[in-house]
Amino acid sequence: MLRYFFIGFSLLVLLIVSITGFRGWKSKRPPIEIFPDMVRQAKYKAQSESDFYADDRSARQHVPGTVPLGYSSPQVYQPDGPHHDASSAGDVMGDAGPYGHIEFSASPDYVATGRIGNQWGTGIPFEVTAATMKRGRERYNINCAVCHGAVGMGNGIVSKYGLNGIANQQQQRIRDMADGEIFNTITWGKNSMMGYASTIQVPDRWAIIAYLRALQRAEHATLQDLPEDIAKQYQKPSIDNKLPANLQ
Amino acid sequence: MSNFFPRWSNFLPLKLLVSLAVIGAGLVGGVWYYFTPKYTRVGYQPDQPVPFSHAIHVQQLGMDCRYCHSFVEIAGHSNIPNTQTCINCHGQGKVKWDSPRLAPVQESWQTGLPIPWVRIHKVPDYAYFNHAVHVNRGVSCYSCHGAINEMSVVYEAKPLSMAWCLECHRAPENFLRPPSEIYNMEWHPKSFDAQQEMGMKFKQEWNVNPPVTCGGCHR
């Protein structure tokens, strides 16, 4: 009799397992919430869907002329001021990134437009430190290298997939271009390039320009441009160099 | 009178007991195996409006996570990119712009309405997870999202349950990475000991002290 029970039990287990499957199996079915108490609350989280608004978005578009809470408000740029200092960009960042707050606002002055009056200005509007360059390299590699390539030759990965007309940043036209105009291009785009105003913060755009200038300089650099201790590593060994002792 | 109960009935109580024990064990085993996010959540792989492939974009093209998820370092929520981010490369006349698979992107770009992506990774509304504090203190995307660079269709790789969170909150040294490798999905520690040594160092240097009290995540 017990035999029949075991046969029946095994069949039941087999049936359940054949319906429910195993852990980790791929499924299009939304996860079952076994205790759904307050798992989904009547509140909006970032980028969540809304039944209330006609466009289904809980995140509303900016009201023209307003600045979102937590963003820096437009202010007149002061060259000696403590803000816009990218030098705090260390290896490990605070929770709001290297700037302590989010810098997307569009003030009317040079730091946010690249213009001085009716003309493009030039120069990075804050002190450029090694940390700025590091930050610029990081941001350049994330956002720009995809199209413009790691050294700005316009041969990034996207160019291999049929995107034409990517600017070569090593060309004379861009070497001569004012920093402010490059800033404007990053912000608003140019020709087929879209603007990056919504993804790259203002100080990061300047850091990218600083790094781009370094790339342009490096393209035609000679050994004499390197600090002596680094240049030594790249010098060709002279002819009378003897083999190291262990190879003689 | 001596044969009133047949002989087999002597064993009936024992057999009943065994059966009940087996049924009990089966129930406990079933609940243990199935009533957990390791079963209910892991492997969730819904159809998306656009068949976006992380394998192509990250592994094949070598794009950085932050090209699209641009606010992960500065916000609690790691953003799904806006449509313009897709259009940067897939706009009219650019890469594969007329592919029918990209039609929802082009439509969204023209109408200004969002692409209805299906959310996969979700903690309950009473748990407050912050992406920025994790990625800026040595926790890689890989730790919670698995090998997302290899996924042509994204699925949930980890249970995202509380016990699972606490595994790391109680011993972050087992998971902390160098800041340069947070977004490098191919990086793995050389050995368990190397990870421990490095993890302990980072934990001290960065003052990593993950909360294990209720209020740390449930406000």
Interface residues (C-beta under 8 A of the other chain):
Chain A: M1 L2 F5 F6 F9 V13 I16 T20 F22 R23 G24 W25 K26 S27 K28 R29 P30 P31 I32 E33 I34 M38 V39 R40 Q41 K43 K45 A46 Q47 E49 D55 D56 R57 D91 V92 M93 G94 D95 A96 G97 I102 N141 I142 N143 V146 C147 I157 V158 Y161 G162 L163 S192 M193 M194 S198 T199 I200 Q201
Chain B: W8 K15 V18 S19 V22 I23 G26 G30 Y33 Y34 F35 P37 K38 Y39 T40 R41 V42 G43 Y44 Q45 P46 D47 L61 G62 M63 D64 R66 Y67 S70 E73 I74 A75 G76 H77 N79 I80 N82 Q84 T85 I87 N88 C89 G91 G93 K94 V95 K96 G112 L113 P114 P116 P124 D125 Y126 N130 A132 V133 N136 R137 G138 Y155 E156 P179 S180 W206
